[in-house]
Amino acid sequence: MGEVHRLQTPQTAFGLQAAGRLMTEVFAPWVQDLAMLVESVEAVRPAGAQPDWQPGAVVRLPFTRKACCDGEVVCSQALMALADTAMVIACSAAWNGYRPMCTIDQTTHFLRPVNFDIVADARVVRIGRNTSFGRVMLLSAIDKRPAGMVASAYSML
C-alpha cells in the first residue's frame, strides 16, 4: 500500500482522479460494495470562497435496498461509512495526497430516515501532523435537506 501515499505529482492538487483511486485502492471491499461516488473535491480555495472555507469532498451514496436494514431505510452503518469515507477523502484533499489514518472518534446525529440518495459534504475543520478533525453534513441529494450531521477525529499514522 506504500505506493498509494502520493496519488499525484506535487504540482497538482488532489482531485477527482486521485479520490477515485482511493476508492478502489484504499477502502475495504465492503465499503466499495456500497458504490459511493465522489462528486467533488476541494483541495484548493476556490476564487470567491467565503472566509470560513475549508478543504473538503462531496460523496454520494446511491440508494439501494442492499444498504437498508428493513428494505426501506438506509441503515446507520452505511451512513456512518459514507461519512467516514468522505472525511478520509477530505483529509487527503487538505494534505494534497493520501496519508494513512485511523478514525479515533465519530459522533453521528441522525436527523431523519433516509430512503433516497444521500450526499456527504465533508469539511476539514483542523488538520495537524498527528490528528485531524472534521465535520460532515449528510444531505438529501434531492432537496439538500439535512439527514444527519457528523463530527469526527482521525489519528494520522
DSSP file (Angstrom, degrees, kcal/mol; ACC not computed):
  #  RESIDUE AA STRUCTURE BP1 BP2  ACC     N-H-->O    O-->H-N    N-H-->O    O-->H-N    TCO  KAPPA ALPHA  PHI   PSI    X-CA   Y-CA   Z-CA
    1    1 A M    >         0   0    0      0, 0.0     3,-1.8     0, 0.0     4,-0.4   0.000 360.0 360.0 360.0  -5.8    0.0    0.0    0.0
    2    2 A G  G >   +     0   0    0      1,-0.3     3,-1.1     2,-0.2     4,-0.3   0.798 360.0  62.3 -59.5 -31.3    3.0    2.3    0.2
    3    3 A E  G 3  S+     0   0    0      1,-0.2     3,-0.3     2,-0.1    -1,-0.3   0.625  93.7  65.2 -71.6 -10.9    2.6    3.4   -3.4
    4    4 A V  G <  S+     0   0    0     -3,-1.8    94,-0.4     1,-0.2    -1,-0.2   0.675  76.0  87.6 -83.7 -17.7   -0.8    4.9   -2.6
    5    5 A H  S <  S+     0   0    0     -3,-1.1     2,-0.6    -4,-0.4    -1,-0.2   0.836  96.2  34.9 -55.0 -38.5    0.6    7.6   -0.3
    6    6 A R        +     0   0    0     -3,-0.3    -1,-0.2    -4,-0.3    91,-0.1  -0.920  65.8 173.3-119.9 104.8    1.2   10.1   -3.0
    7    7 A L        +     0   0    0     -2,-0.6     2,-0.3    -3,-0.1    -1,-0.1   0.317  66.0  26.4 -96.7   8.6   -1.5    9.8   -5.6
    8    8 A Q  S    S-     0   0    0     88,-0.2     6,-0.1     4,-0.1     5,-0.0  -0.965  91.5 -84.2-156.3 169.7   -0.5   12.8   -7.7
    9    9 A T    >   -     0   0    0     -2,-0.3     3,-1.8     1,-0.1    -2,-0.1  -0.481  45.2-110.3 -77.4 155.0    2.5   14.9   -8.5
   10   10 A P  T 3  S+     0   0    0      0, 0.0    -1,-0.1     0, 0.0     0, 0.0   0.780 114.9  57.4 -57.8 -29.2    3.4   17.7   -6.1
   11   11 A Q  T 3  S+     0   0    0      2,-0.1     2,-0.3     0, 0.0    -2,-0.0   0.606  97.6  72.8 -81.5  -9.3    2.4   20.4   -8.5
   12   12 A T  S <  S-     0   0    0     -3,-1.8     2,-0.2    84,-0.1    -4,-0.1  -0.806  82.7-119.5-105.9 147.7   -1.1   19.2   -8.9
   13   13 A A        -     0   0    0     -2,-0.3     2,-0.2     1,-0.1    -4,-0.1  -0.558  37.7 -96.2 -80.7 146.8   -3.9   19.4   -6.4
   14   14 A F        +     0   0    0     79,-0.3    29,-0.3    -2,-0.2     2,-0.2  -0.453  65.5 157.8 -58.4 125.7   -5.6   16.3   -5.0
   15   15 A G     >  -     0   0    0     -2,-0.2     4,-2.5    27,-0.1     5,-0.2  -0.561  53.0 -58.3-138.9-160.6   -8.7   15.9   -7.2
   16   16 A L  H  > S+     0   0    0      1,-0.2     4,-2.5     2,-0.2     5,-0.2   0.863 125.3  52.8 -59.2 -41.1  -11.3   13.6   -8.5
   17   17 A Q  H  > S+     0   0    0      2,-0.2     4,-1.7     1,-0.2    -1,-0.2   0.935 112.7  43.7 -63.8 -45.7   -8.9   11.2  -10.2
   18   18 A A  H  > S+     0   0    0      1,-0.2     4,-1.9     2,-0.2    -2,-0.2   0.890 113.4  52.1 -66.1 -38.8   -6.8   10.7   -7.1
   19   19 A A  H  X S+     0   0    0     -4,-2.5     4,-2.0     1,-0.2    -2,-0.2   0.890 106.7  54.0 -64.2 -38.5  -10.0   10.4   -5.0
   20   20 A G  H  X S+     0   0    0     -4,-2.5     4,-1.2     1,-0.2    -1,-0.2   0.885 106.6  51.3 -61.9 -39.0  -11.3    7.7   -7.4
   21   21 A R  H  X S+     0   0    0     -4,-1.7     4,-2.6     1,-0.2     5,-0.3   0.878 106.2  55.0 -66.6 -36.2   -8.1    5.7   -6.9
   22   22 A L  H  X>S+     0   0    0     -4,-1.9     4,-2.3     1,-0.2     5,-1.5   0.926 103.7  56.1 -58.9 -42.9   -8.5    6.0   -3.1
   23   23 A M  H  <5S+     0   0    0     -4,-2.0    -1,-0.2     1,-0.2    -2,-0.2   0.849 118.9  31.2 -58.9 -35.2  -12.0    4.4   -3.5
   24   24 A T  H  <5S+     0   0    0     -4,-1.2    -1,-0.2    -3,-0.2    -2,-0.2   0.704 128.0  36.3 -97.9 -20.9  -10.5    1.4   -5.3
   25   25 A E  H  <5S+     0   0    0     -4,-2.6    -3,-0.2    -5,-0.1    -2,-0.2   0.660 125.0  26.4-107.7 -18.7   -7.1    1.0   -3.7
   26   26 A V  T  <5S+     0   0    0     -4,-2.3    -3,-0.2    -5,-0.3    -4,-0.1   0.792  96.4  81.8-115.2 -43.5   -7.5    2.0    0.0
   27   27 A F  S   <S-     0   0    0     -5,-1.5     5,-0.1     1,-0.1    58,-0.0  -0.346  85.4 -97.6 -74.8 149.4  -11.1    1.4    1.2
   28   28 A A    >>  -     0   0    0      1,-0.1     4,-2.2    -2,-0.1     3,-0.8  -0.208  33.2-111.9 -61.3 150.6  -12.2   -2.1    2.2
   29   29 A P  H 3> S+     0   0    0      0, 0.0     4,-2.0     0, 0.0     5,-0.1   0.851 117.2  55.9 -54.7 -37.5  -14.1   -4.2   -0.3
   30   30 A W  H 34 S+     0   0    0      2,-0.2     4,-0.4     1,-0.2    -2,-0.0   0.839 107.9  49.2 -67.7 -30.0  -17.4   -4.0    1.7
   31   31 A V  H X4 S+     0   0    0     -3,-0.8     3,-1.4     1,-0.2     5,-0.5   0.904 109.4  51.7 -71.2 -41.9  -17.1   -0.1    1.5
   32   32 A Q  H >< S+     0   0    0     -4,-2.2     3,-2.0     1,-0.3    -2,-0.2   0.858  99.9  64.8 -60.1 -34.6  -16.5   -0.4   -2.2
   33   33 A D  T 3< S+     0   0    0     -4,-2.0    -1,-0.3     1,-0.3    -2,-0.2   0.687  86.8  70.2 -63.4 -18.0  -19.7   -2.5   -2.5
   34   34 A L  T <  S-     0   0    0     -3,-1.4    -1,-0.3    -4,-0.4    -2,-0.2   0.601 100.1-137.6 -74.8 -10.3  -21.7    0.5   -1.3
   35   35 A A    <   -     0   0    0     -3,-2.0    -3,-0.1    -4,-0.2    -2,-0.1   0.852  31.2-176.7  58.6  40.3  -20.9    2.0   -4.8
   36   36 A M        -     0   0    0     -5,-0.5     2,-0.5    25,-0.1    25,-0.2  -0.346  13.6-145.3 -65.7 150.2  -20.2    5.5   -3.4
   37   37 A L  E     -A   60   0A   0     23,-2.4    23,-3.1    -2,-0.0     2,-0.7  -0.980   7.5-136.7-122.5 125.6  -19.5    8.2   -6.0
   38   38 A V  E     +A   59   0A   0     -2,-0.5    21,-0.2    21,-0.2     3,-0.1  -0.723  25.4 177.2 -80.0 115.9  -17.0   11.1   -5.4
   39   39 A E  E     -     0   0A   0     19,-2.7     2,-0.3    -2,-0.7    20,-0.2   0.822  60.0  -4.6 -91.5 -35.1  -18.8   14.1   -6.8
   40   40 A S  E     -A   58   0A   0     18,-1.6    18,-2.5   -25,-0.1     2,-0.4  -0.994  50.3-159.1-158.0 155.7  -16.3   16.8   -5.9
   41   41 A V  E     -A   57   0A   0     -2,-0.3     2,-0.6    16,-0.2    16,-0.2  -0.997   5.0-164.5-135.9 130.7  -13.0   17.5   -4.2
   42   42 A E  E     +A   56   0A   0     14,-3.1    14,-1.9    -2,-0.4   -27,-0.1  -0.877  27.9 148.8-118.8  98.1  -11.9   20.9   -2.9
   43   43 A A        +     0   0    0     -2,-0.6     2,-0.4   -29,-0.3    -1,-0.1   0.675  68.0  46.8 -97.0 -23.0   -8.2   20.9   -2.2
   44   44 A V  S    S-     0   0    0     -3,-0.2    -1,-0.2   -30,-0.1    10,-0.1  -0.955  97.1-100.0-125.2 139.2   -7.5   24.5   -3.1
   45   45 A R        -     0   0    0     -2,-0.4     3,-0.1    -3,-0.1     2,-0.1  -0.373  43.3-131.4 -58.1 120.5   -9.6   27.5   -2.0
   46   46 A P    >   -     0   0    0      0, 0.0     3,-1.8     0, 0.0    -1,-0.1  -0.385  32.1 -86.6 -72.7 154.7  -11.8   28.4   -5.0
   47   47 A A  T 3  S+     0   0    0      1,-0.3     0, 0.0    -2,-0.1     0, 0.0  -0.357 115.9  17.2 -58.5 135.1  -12.0   32.0   -6.2
   48   48 A G  T 3  S+     0   0    0      1,-0.2    -1,-0.3    -3,-0.1    -3,-0.0   0.598  88.9 159.7  78.4  11.8  -14.6   33.9   -4.3
   49   49 A A    <   -     0   0    0     -3,-1.8    -1,-0.2     1,-0.1    -4,-0.0  -0.297  47.0 -99.7 -67.1 151.4  -14.7   31.4   -1.5
   50   50 A Q    >   -     0   0    0      1,-0.1     3,-1.9     2,-0.1    -1,-0.1  -0.282  33.3-109.7 -64.0 155.3  -16.1   32.5    1.9
   51   51 A P  T 3  S+     0   0    0      0, 0.0    -1,-0.1     0, 0.0    -2,-0.1   0.784 119.2  54.7 -59.6 -26.9  -13.6   33.4    4.6
   52   52 A D  T 3  S+     0   0    0      2,-0.0    -2,-0.1     0, 0.0    -3,-0.0   0.207  79.2 144.2 -93.0  17.1  -14.5   30.2    6.5
   53   53 A W    <   -     0   0    0     -3,-1.9    -8,-0.1    -7,-0.1    70,-0.0  -0.234  28.1-170.0 -55.8 141.9  -13.9   27.9    3.5
   54   54 A Q        -     0   0    0    -10,-0.1    71,-0.1    72,-0.0   -10,-0.1  -0.984  29.0-101.1-133.6 145.1  -12.4   24.5    4.4
   55   55 A P        +     0   0    0      0, 0.0    69,-2.6     0, 0.0     2,-0.3  -0.296  61.8 135.6 -59.8 150.6  -10.9   21.8    2.2
   56   56 A G  E     -AB  42 123A   0    -14,-1.9   -14,-3.1    67,-0.2     2,-0.3  -0.956  42.0-120.0-172.5-169.2  -13.4   19.0    1.6
   57   57 A A  E     -AB  41 122A   0     65,-2.0    65,-2.9    -2,-0.3     2,-0.5  -0.988  11.4-141.0-153.4 152.7  -15.2   16.5   -0.5
   58   58 A V  E     -AB  40 121A   0    -18,-2.5   -19,-2.7    -2,-0.3   -18,-1.6  -0.988  23.8-179.2-120.6 124.1  -18.7   15.6   -1.6
   59   59 A V  E     -AB  38 120A   0     61,-2.2    61,-3.4    -2,-0.5     2,-0.4  -0.980  14.1-146.3-127.9 134.8  -19.5   11.9   -1.8
   60   60 A R  E     -AB  37 119A   0    -23,-3.1   -23,-2.4    -2,-0.4    59,-0.2  -0.825   3.7-158.5-103.6 137.4  -22.8   10.3   -2.9
   61   61 A L  E     - B   0 118A   0     57,-3.1    57,-2.1    -2,-0.4   -25,-0.1  -0.944  23.0-139.7-108.2 106.6  -24.3    7.1   -1.6
   62   62 A P        -     0   0    0      0, 0.0     2,-0.2     0, 0.0    55,-0.1  -0.422  25.9-105.9 -66.2 139.3  -26.8    5.9   -4.1
   63   63 A F        +     0   0    0     -2,-0.1     2,-0.3     3,-0.0    54,-0.1  -0.461  51.9 158.9 -66.1 131.7  -30.0    4.5   -2.6
   64   64 A T    >   -     0   0    0     -2,-0.2     3,-1.6    52,-0.1     4,-0.1  -0.974  49.3-127.6-151.0 143.8  -30.2    0.7   -2.8
   65   65 A R  G >  S+     0   0    0     -2,-0.3     3,-1.7     1,-0.3     6,-0.3   0.759 106.6  72.4 -62.7 -23.0  -32.1   -1.8   -0.8
   66   66 A K  G 3  S+     0   0    0      1,-0.3    -1,-0.3     5,-0.1    -3,-0.0   0.793  97.6  48.7 -61.4 -28.1  -28.8   -3.6   -0.2
   67   67 A A  G <  S+     0   0    0     -3,-1.6     8,-2.8   -33,-0.1     2,-0.3   0.315  95.9  97.4 -94.1   7.8  -27.8   -0.8    2.2
   68   68 A C  B <   -F   74   0B   0     -3,-1.7     6,-0.2     6,-0.3    47,-0.0  -0.727  61.0-153.7-100.3 146.5  -31.2   -0.9    4.1
   69   69 A C  S    S+     0   0    0      4,-1.5    -1,-0.1    -2,-0.3     5,-0.1   0.729 100.6  21.7 -87.1 -23.1  -31.8   -2.7    7.3
   70   70 A D  S    S-     0   0    0      3,-0.6    -1,-0.1    -5,-0.0     4,-0.1   0.207 114.6-100.0-126.8  12.8  -35.5   -3.3    6.7
   71   71 A G  S    S+     0   0    0     -6,-0.3     3,-0.1     2,-0.3    -4,-0.1   0.355 114.5  55.3  85.2  -6.6  -35.6   -2.9    2.9
   72   72 A E  S    S+     0   0    0      1,-0.3     2,-0.4    -7,-0.1    -1,-0.1   0.659  96.9  51.0-128.2 -30.0  -36.8    0.7    3.1
   73   73 A V  S    S-     0   0    0     -8,-0.1    -4,-1.5    42,-0.1    -3,-0.6  -0.955  83.1-112.4-121.6 131.4  -34.5    2.9    5.2
   74   74 A V  B     -F   68   0B   0     40,-3.2    40,-0.4    -2,-0.4    -6,-0.3  -0.373  42.0-115.0 -60.5 131.9  -30.7    3.1    4.7
   75   75 A C     >  -     0   0    0     -8,-2.8     4,-1.7     1,-0.1     3,-0.4  -0.305  15.0-118.8 -72.3 153.8  -29.0    1.6    7.8
   76   76 A S  H  > S+     0   0    0      1,-0.2     4,-2.5     2,-0.2     5,-0.2   0.825 111.5  61.2 -61.8 -32.8  -27.0    3.7   10.1
   77   77 A Q  H  > S+     0   0    0      1,-0.2     4,-2.1     2,-0.2    -1,-0.2   0.898 104.8  47.8 -63.3 -40.2  -23.8    1.7    9.4
   78   78 A A  H  > S+     0   0    0     -3,-0.4     4,-2.1   -11,-0.3    -1,-0.2   0.894 112.1  49.6 -66.8 -39.3  -23.9    2.6    5.7
   79   79 A L  H  X S+     0   0    0     -4,-1.7     4,-2.2     2,-0.2    -2,-0.2   0.885 111.5  48.5 -67.6 -38.1  -24.5    6.3    6.6
   80   80 A M  H  X S+     0   0    0     -4,-2.5     4,-2.5     2,-0.2    -2,-0.2   0.881 110.4  51.3 -69.1 -37.2  -21.5    6.2    9.0
   81   81 A A  H  X S+     0   0    0     -4,-2.1     4,-2.7    -5,-0.2     5,-0.2   0.895 109.3  51.8 -64.3 -39.4  -19.3    4.5    6.4
   82   82 A L  H  X S+     0   0    0     -4,-2.1     4,-2.6     2,-0.2    -2,-0.2   0.945 111.6  45.9 -60.0 -49.0  -20.3    7.3    3.9
   83   83 A A  H  X S+     0   0    0     -4,-2.2     4,-2.0     1,-0.2    -2,-0.2   0.913 114.5  47.7 -61.5 -44.0  -19.4   10.0    6.4
   84   84 A D  H  X S+     0   0    0     -4,-2.5     4,-2.1     2,-0.2    -1,-0.2   0.916 112.6  48.6 -64.3 -44.4  -16.1    8.3    7.3
   85   85 A T  H  X S+     0   0    0     -4,-2.7     4,-1.9     1,-0.2    -2,-0.2   0.924 111.1  49.9 -61.8 -45.6  -15.2    7.7    3.6
   86   86 A A  H  X S+     0   0    0     -4,-2.6     4,-2.3     1,-0.2    -1,-0.2   0.875 110.1  51.2 -62.1 -37.3  -16.0   11.3    2.7
   87   87 A M  H  X S+     0   0    0     -4,-2.0     4,-2.9     2,-0.2     5,-0.2   0.877 106.1  53.7 -70.3 -36.5  -13.8   12.6    5.6
   88   88 A V  H  X S+     0   0    0     -4,-2.1     4,-2.1     2,-0.2    -1,-0.2   0.916 112.0  45.8 -61.8 -41.2  -10.8   10.4    4.5
   89   89 A I  H  X S+     0   0    0     -4,-1.9     4,-2.1     2,-0.2    -2,-0.2   0.901 112.1  51.0 -68.0 -40.3  -11.1   12.0    1.0
   90   90 A A  H  X S+     0   0    0     -4,-2.3     4,-2.2     2,-0.2    -2,-0.2   0.917 110.4  48.9 -62.8 -43.1  -11.5   15.5    2.5
   91   91 A C  H  X S+     0   0    0     -4,-2.9     4,-2.2     1,-0.2    -1,-0.2   0.897 109.7  52.5 -62.9 -39.3   -8.3   15.0    4.7
   92   92 A S  H  X>S+     0   0    0     -4,-2.1     5,-2.6    -5,-0.2     4,-0.9   0.876 107.9  51.6 -63.4 -37.1   -6.5   13.8    1.6
   93   93 A A  H  <5S+     0   0    0     -4,-2.1     3,-0.3     3,-0.2   -79,-0.3   0.915 109.7  49.2 -63.7 -42.8   -7.5   16.9   -0.2
   94   94 A A  H  <5S+     0   0    0     -4,-2.2    -2,-0.2     1,-0.2    -1,-0.2   0.857 116.3  42.2 -65.1 -35.1   -6.2   19.0    2.8
   95   95 A W  H  <5S-     0   0    0     -4,-2.2    -1,-0.2     2,-0.2    -2,-0.2   0.594 107.7-127.0 -83.7 -11.8   -2.9   17.1    2.7
   96   96 A N  T  <5S+     0   0    0     -4,-0.9     2,-0.2    -3,-0.3    -3,-0.2   0.851  86.3  35.7  61.8  36.5   -2.8   17.2   -1.1
   97   97 A G  S   <S-     0   0    0     -5,-2.6    -2,-0.2    -6,-0.2     2,-0.2  -0.722  98.9 -76.8 159.7 153.5   -2.4   13.4   -1.0
   98   98 A Y        -     0   0    0    -94,-0.4    -9,-0.1    -2,-0.2    -6,-0.0  -0.453  38.4-179.3 -71.8 137.0   -3.4   10.4    0.9
   99   99 A R        -     0   0    0    -11,-0.2    -2,-0.1    -2,-0.2    -4,-0.0  -0.996  38.7-103.0-128.3 135.6   -1.9    9.6    4.3
  100  100 A P        +     0   0    0      0, 0.0    57,-2.5     0, 0.0     2,-0.3  -0.312  51.2 172.9 -57.3 138.3   -2.9    6.5    6.2
  101  101 A M  E     -C  156   0A   0     55,-0.3     2,-0.4    56,-0.2    55,-0.2  -0.964  25.5-144.2-146.7 160.7   -5.2    7.4    9.0
  102  102 A C  E     -C  155   0A   0     53,-2.4    53,-3.0    -2,-0.3     2,-0.3  -0.996  25.4-118.7-131.4 130.9   -7.4    5.8   11.6
  103  103 A T  E     +C  154   0A   0     -2,-0.4    51,-0.3    51,-0.2     3,-0.1  -0.526  32.3 173.1 -67.6 126.2  -10.7    7.0   12.9
  104  104 A I  E     +     0   0A   0     49,-2.6     2,-0.3     1,-0.4    50,-0.2   0.570  67.4  12.5-110.0 -14.9  -10.5    7.7   16.6
  105  105 A D  E     +C  153   0A   0     48,-1.5    48,-2.4     2,-0.0    -1,-0.4  -0.939  54.2 173.9-159.6 138.8  -13.9    9.3   17.1
  106  106 A Q  E     -C  152   0A   0     -2,-0.3     2,-0.6    46,-0.2    46,-0.2  -0.875   7.1-173.3-147.2 114.0  -17.1    9.6   15.1
  107  107 A T  E     -C  151   0A   0     44,-3.0    44,-2.3    -2,-0.3     2,-0.4  -0.939  12.1-171.0-109.1 120.3  -20.2   11.2   16.6
  108  108 A T  E     -C  150   0A   0     -2,-0.6     2,-0.6    42,-0.2    42,-0.2  -0.933  14.4-165.2-119.3 132.7  -23.2   10.9   14.4
  109  109 A H  E     -C  149   0A   0     40,-2.9    40,-2.1    -2,-0.4     2,-0.6  -0.970  13.2-152.3-113.7 116.4  -26.6   12.6   14.8
  110  110 A F  E     -C  148   0A   0     -2,-0.6    38,-0.3    38,-0.2    -2,-0.0  -0.800  13.4-177.7 -90.7 122.5  -29.3   11.0   12.6
  111  111 A L        -     0   0    0     36,-2.4    37,-0.2    -2,-0.6    -1,-0.1   0.716  61.9 -10.0 -97.1 -24.1  -31.9   13.7   11.8
  112  112 A R  S    S-     0   0    0     35,-1.3    -1,-0.3     0, 0.0     2,-0.0  -0.975  81.6 -78.4-166.2 160.4  -34.4   11.7    9.8
  113  113 A P        -     0   0    0      0, 0.0     2,-0.5     0, 0.0   -38,-0.1  -0.327  42.7-139.5 -64.5 149.2  -34.9    8.3    8.0
  114  114 A V        +     0   0    0    -40,-0.4   -40,-3.2     1,-0.1     4,-0.1  -0.955  39.4 150.4-117.9 119.3  -33.1    8.0    4.6
  115  115 A N        +     0   0    0     -2,-0.5     2,-0.3   -42,-0.2    -1,-0.1  -0.223  64.2  59.6-136.0  43.8  -34.8    6.3    1.7
  116  116 A F  S    S-     0   0    0    -55,-0.1   -52,-0.1   -52,-0.1   -42,-0.1  -0.925 101.9 -60.9-155.8 170.2  -33.1    8.3   -1.1
  117  117 A D        -     0   0    0     -2,-0.3    24,-2.3   -54,-0.1    25,-0.4  -0.400  55.7-153.7 -59.0 139.7  -29.6    9.1   -2.5
  118  118 A I  E     -BD  61 140A   0    -57,-2.1   -57,-3.1    22,-0.2     2,-0.5  -0.947   6.0-152.1-122.2 142.5  -27.7   10.8    0.3
  119  119 A V  E     -BD  60 139A   0     20,-3.2    20,-3.2    -2,-0.4     2,-0.6  -0.947   4.7-151.1-116.0 131.6  -24.7   13.2   -0.2
  120  120 A A  E     -BD  59 138A   0    -61,-3.4   -61,-2.2    -2,-0.5     2,-0.8  -0.908   4.6-164.5-102.1 117.9  -22.0   13.7    2.4
  121  121 A D  E     -BD  58 137A   0     16,-2.7    16,-2.0    -2,-0.6     2,-0.4  -0.879  17.0-170.1-101.3 101.4  -20.4   17.1    2.4
  122  122 A A  E     -BD  57 136A   0    -65,-2.9   -65,-2.0    -2,-0.8     2,-0.4  -0.791   6.8-177.5-100.3 132.9  -17.2   16.6    4.4
  123  123 A R  E     -BD  56 135A   0     12,-2.8    12,-2.4    -2,-0.4     2,-0.5  -0.991  26.4-126.2-132.2 137.8  -15.0   19.5    5.5
  124  124 A V  E     - D   0 134A   0    -69,-2.6    10,-0.3    -2,-0.4     3,-0.2  -0.714  22.1-177.9 -81.8 123.9  -11.7   19.5    7.4
  125  125 A V  E    S-     0   0A   0      8,-2.3     2,-0.3    -2,-0.5     9,-0.2   0.857  72.9  -4.6 -88.0 -42.6  -12.0   21.7   10.5
  126  126 A R  E     - D   0 133A   0      7,-1.7     7,-3.2     2,-0.0     2,-0.5  -0.966  61.0-168.0-152.8 135.3   -8.4   21.3   11.6
  127  127 A I  E     + D   0 132A   0     -2,-0.3     5,-0.2     5,-0.2     2,-0.2  -0.985  16.0 169.4-128.5 124.2   -5.6   19.2   10.2
  128  128 A G        -     0   0    0      3,-2.1    -2,-0.0    -2,-0.5    28,-0.0  -0.532  50.3 -89.7-118.3-173.8   -2.4   18.7   12.2
  129  129 A R  S    S+     0   0    0     -2,-0.2     3,-0.1     1,-0.1    -1,-0.0   0.879 122.0  12.2 -65.6 -37.5    0.7   16.5   11.9
  130  130 A N  S    S+     0   0    0      1,-0.2    26,-3.0    25,-0.1     2,-0.4   0.645 127.6  39.0-116.7 -21.3   -0.8   13.7   14.0
  131  131 A T  E     - E   0 155A   0     24,-0.2    -3,-2.1   -30,-0.0     2,-0.3  -0.991  56.0-170.0-138.5 141.6   -4.5   14.4   14.4
  132  132 A S  E     -DE 127 154A   0     22,-2.4    22,-2.8    -2,-0.4     2,-0.4  -0.961   5.5-159.1-130.6 149.9   -7.3   15.8   12.1
  133  133 A F  E     +DE 126 153A   0     -7,-3.2    -8,-2.3    -2,-0.3    -7,-1.7  -0.960  16.8 167.7-128.8 144.7  -10.8   16.9   12.9
  134  134 A G  E     -DE 124 152A   0     18,-2.4    18,-2.4    -2,-0.4     2,-0.4  -0.950  24.6-140.3-150.6 169.9  -13.7   17.2   10.5
  135  135 A R  E     -DE 123 151A   0    -12,-2.4   -12,-2.8    -2,-0.3     2,-0.4  -0.987  13.7-165.0-133.9 145.3  -17.5   17.7   10.1
  136  136 A V  E     -DE 122 150A   0     14,-2.5    14,-2.6    -2,-0.4     2,-0.5  -0.997   7.3-156.7-132.4 131.0  -19.8   16.1    7.7
  137  137 A M  E     -DE 121 149A   0    -16,-2.0   -16,-2.7    -2,-0.4     2,-0.6  -0.938  11.9-149.5-102.7 127.6  -23.3   17.1    6.7
  138  138 A L  E     -DE 120 148A   0     10,-2.9     9,-3.7    -2,-0.5    10,-1.5  -0.882  26.9-178.4 -96.2 118.3  -25.5   14.2    5.3
  139  139 A L  E     -DE 119 146A   0    -20,-3.2   -20,-3.2    -2,-0.6     2,-0.2  -0.891  34.1-104.3-124.7 146.1  -27.9   15.8    2.9
  140  140 A S  E  >  -D  118   0A   0      5,-2.6     4,-1.9    -2,-0.3   -22,-0.2  -0.498  24.2-144.5 -62.2 130.9  -30.7   14.6    0.7
  141  141 A A  T  4 S+     0   0    0    -24,-2.3    -1,-0.2    -2,-0.2   -23,-0.1   0.700  97.0  54.3 -70.7 -17.7  -29.5   14.5   -2.9
  142  142 A I  T  4 S+     0   0    0    -25,-0.4    -1,-0.2     3,-0.1   -24,-0.1   0.949 132.0   0.2 -80.5 -53.6  -33.0   15.6   -4.0
  143  143 A D  T  4 S-     0   0    0      2,-0.1    -2,-0.2     0, 0.0    -1,-0.1   0.348  88.8-119.6-124.4   4.9  -33.6   18.7   -1.9
  144  144 A K     <  +     0   0    0     -4,-1.9    -3,-0.1     1,-0.2     3,-0.1   0.621  58.4 153.2  64.9  14.8  -30.4   19.2    0.1
  145  145 A R        -     0   0    0      1,-0.1    -5,-2.6    -6,-0.1    -1,-0.2  -0.541  53.0 -99.5 -72.0 141.0  -32.4   18.9    3.4
  146  146 A P  E     + E   0 139A   0      0, 0.0    -7,-0.3     0, 0.0     3,-0.1  -0.339  42.6 169.9 -64.1 138.5  -30.2   17.6    6.3
  147  147 A A  E     -     0   0A   0     -9,-3.7   -36,-2.4     1,-0.4   -35,-1.3   0.473  68.0 -10.2-119.5 -15.2  -30.5   14.0    7.2
  148  148 A G  E     -CE 110 138A   0    -10,-1.5   -10,-2.9   -38,-0.3    -1,-0.4  -0.967  52.6-144.0-173.9 161.3  -27.5   13.8    9.6
  149  149 A M  E     -CE 109 137A   0    -40,-2.1   -40,-2.9    -2,-0.3     2,-0.4  -0.998  16.7-166.7-141.0 143.2  -24.5   15.5   11.0
  150  150 A V  E     -CE 108 136A   0    -14,-2.6   -14,-2.5    -2,-0.3     2,-0.4  -0.982  12.0-165.3-134.8 136.0  -21.2   14.0   11.9
  151  151 A A  E     +CE 107 135A   0    -44,-2.3   -44,-3.0    -2,-0.4     2,-0.3  -0.980  24.9 177.3-115.8 136.0  -18.1   15.2   13.9
  152  152 A S  E     -CE 106 134A   0    -18,-2.4   -18,-2.4    -2,-0.4     2,-0.3  -0.950  21.7-159.3-141.7 158.2  -15.0   13.1   13.5
  153  153 A A  E     -CE 105 133A   0    -48,-2.4   -49,-2.6    -2,-0.3   -48,-1.5  -0.990  11.8-163.6-136.6 144.9  -11.4   12.9   14.6
  154  154 A Y  E     -CE 103 132A   0    -22,-2.8   -22,-2.4    -2,-0.3     2,-0.5  -0.974  15.5-140.4-132.1 142.3   -8.5   10.9   12.9
  155  155 A S  E     -CE 102 131A   0    -53,-3.0   -53,-2.4    -2,-0.4     2,-0.5  -0.899  24.7-134.4 -97.5 126.6   -5.1    9.8   14.0
  156  156 A M  E      C  101   0A   0    -26,-3.0   -55,-0.3    -2,-0.5   -27,-0.0  -0.702 360.0 360.0 -82.3 128.2   -2.6   10.2   11.2
  157  157 A L              0   0    0    -57,-2.5   -56,-0.2    -2,-0.5    -1,-0.1   0.441 360.0 360.0 -89.8 360.0   -0.5    7.0   11.0
